[in-house]
Amino acid sequence: MIQNQHLIPSNLDEHFFIKPPADGADLLHTTDDELHMHGLPHRPDPKAMPNAARAWLRVMRRIKRFVVPQLTVRHDYLFRPIRQAQAAQGTQTEAGATSNWGGLVMTDMPPYQQVWGSWTIPEIQIPPGGTDPAYRCAIWVGLGGYVNDDNLLQAGIAQAVGADGNAECFAWYEWYPAPPIMLNGFNVEAGHTIAVFVGGYVDGSGRGVVGLANLVTGDAIPITVVPLPAVDACGNAVNPAIKAPSGLSAEWIVERPDMGCGGQEKYAELPDFGEVNFTHAAAVSGAAGTKKEMVAASGDSKARSLKILADDAHTLLTDELSVPALQVSFLQTATVQAQEEQPQKSPQINSTGD
């Protein structure tokens, strides 16, 4: 169990960082006890969890320093659980159609204890003829929000571009229904590859943990302990109380975010995000002692593929097929990931948009 003296207070109450290793520490040769002390994942058994072992090696060999970010609550964004699209009058909604999620969800072997993935942040653009002041998208991995729609622990990046020339890209985490927390000082931008981890804290308190690393800059945030959400984005008490991260589903999502608290859901217009490739997309399922690695792949019939519909509940904004609009196609491919010992194949989820 991680002792309290290893927790560093953040600038927000009840949000803590686990004390990170010193800059330049050789994480590949740090003992498991030392990794545990810093909240970092131990070396997965490459035979039992090969994808986790490759992901661990890929991330740990690239971390050069840990950056303690300034935490800022963002009330102008809200990353919600899935919202099933409502069919327009006289029509039927396609299978897997949503108002806000495009991506892949696994629900077949709960409870899910951990989820992770990495991707290169896309260069977003205003769609042809676009005049909206803000086109927004979010890319994240998470636990919950598909089966249990009032409990979603997630982390990733958000991007916006507007016809007025304003643009932003930032990393964040959120335990819905609480508002998202922006990680100031952890630099992310288009072209950077990031790795994200989401799970439950090991002290039995029910709290969550998130970790993000920029594999291009070598920066990572210390493992962050996220408190149970007590107040939602609108300032209301969370009732019934949330006691732990939901383990009912694991997700890899491109989202059309909400524009924040306002009493009525209002989804942002999506930018053209080009292509997003989730690699090392996997989750750990099962109770202690019975954990099993679940590799995300759309070829797995147990995984659900999702697509986003526009406000008219008819026009596809994302899809598995090639259409003259944004599209998300989650395809099982094989990419060779460089290893210290020998090349190995790693699952990949491919997401494209025109």
Secondary structure, 3 states (H helix, E strand, C coil): CCCHHHEEECCCCCCEEECCCCCCCCHHHCCHHHHHHCCCCCCCCCCCCHHHHHHHHHHHCCCCEECCCEEEECCCCECCCCCECCCCCCCCCCCCEECCEEEEEECCCCCEEEEEEEEECCCCECCCCCCCCCEEEEEEEEEECCCCCCCEEEEEEEEEECCCCCEEEEEEEEEECCCCEEEECCCCCCCCEEEEEEEECCCCCCCEEEEEEECCCCEECCCEEECCCCECCCCCECCCCCCCCCCCCEEEEEECCECCCCCCCCECECCECCEEEEEEEEEEECCCCCCEEEECCCCCCCEEEEEEECCCCCCECCCCCCCCCCCCCCCEEEEEECCCCCCEEEEEEEEECC
